[in-house]
Amino acid sequence: MVDRQGVIRVHPQLGRVVVTKAMLPDNVIREEINAYMGLLKRLGNNKLAVTR
């Protein structure tokens, strides 16, 4: 069911199934976090180099 604001409402049991199917394995999540952390560290190091 979609309301006037575009919000979709589903039965709670269906919602649980959708969330379970959409979940990523922990190792995939960890790899993505590590990639972002590496990028942030590199960006931070570049900023420090520019301000010196």
Secondary structure, DSSP 4 states (H G I P E B T S, - for coil): -B-TT--B---HHHHHHHHHHHPPPHHHHHHHHHHHHHHHHHHHHHHHHHH-
